């Protein structure tokens, strides 16, 4: 039997894995003997790439907005 604490810890790990890096989800699937096909692997790779691109764009947009505010604080 799993205790509530173990279930919460597993849920936190999976949540953090989804937020940070989908490759950890593949590790969880492998440990639980879930068959990992090419589609799952590809989806994880695509999701990670999309997340990284989005993370790179946001600081750039924020910097641009900050520069505009410095030039014209009334806008």
C-alpha positions in Angstrom: 0.0 0.0 0.0 1.1 3.5 -0.7 0.9 6.1 2.0 -0.6 9.5 1.2 2.9 11.1 1.6 4.3 8.8 -1.1 1.5 9.6 -3.4 2.0 13.3 -2.9 5.8 13.0 -3.4 5.2 11.1 -6.7 2.7 13.7 -7.8 5.1 16.5 -7.0 7.9 14.8 -8.9 5.7 14.3 -11.9 4.5 17.9 -11.8 8.0 19.2 -11.5 9.1 16.9 -14.4 6.3 18.2 -16.6 7.3 21.8 -15.8 11.0 21.3 -16.2 11.9 18.5 -18.5 9.7 15.9 -20.0 12.6 13.4 -20.2 11.9 12.6 -16.6 8.4 11.4 -17.6 10.1 8.9 -19.9 12.1 7.6 -16.9 9.0 7.3 -14.8 7.3 5.4 -17.6 10.3 3.1 -18.0 10.4 2.4 -14.2 6.7 1.5 -14.2 7.2 -0.8 -17.2 5.1 1.3 -19.6 6.1 0.7 -23.2 7.7 3.8 -24.6 7.2 4.2 -28.3 8.6 6.7 -30.8 5.6 8.9 -30.5 6.0 9.4 -26.8 9.7 10.1 -27.2 9.0 12.6 -30.0 6.3 14.4 -28.1 8.6 14.8 -25.1 11.4 16.2 -27.3 9.0 18.6 -29.1 7.5 19.8 -25.8 10.9 20.5 -24.3 12.0 22.4 -27.4 8.8 24.5 -27.4 9.2 25.2 -23.7 12.8 26.3 -24.2 12.0 28.6 -27.1 9.2 30.2 -25.1 11.5 30.7 -22.2 14.0 32.5 -24.4 11.4 34.8 -26.0 9.8 36.0 -22.7 13.0 37.7 -21.3 13.6 39.3 -24.7 10.0 40.7 -24.8 10.3 42.0 -21.2 13.6 43.7 -22.0 12.1 45.4 -25.0 9.2 46.6 -22.9 11.5 47.9 -20.2 13.6 49.9 -22.7 10.4 51.4 -24.2 9.3 52.5 -20.7 12.7 54.1 -20.1 12.5 56.1 -23.3 8.9 57.2 -22.8 7.7 56.7 -19.2 4.3 58.2 -19.9 3.2 55.4 -22.2 
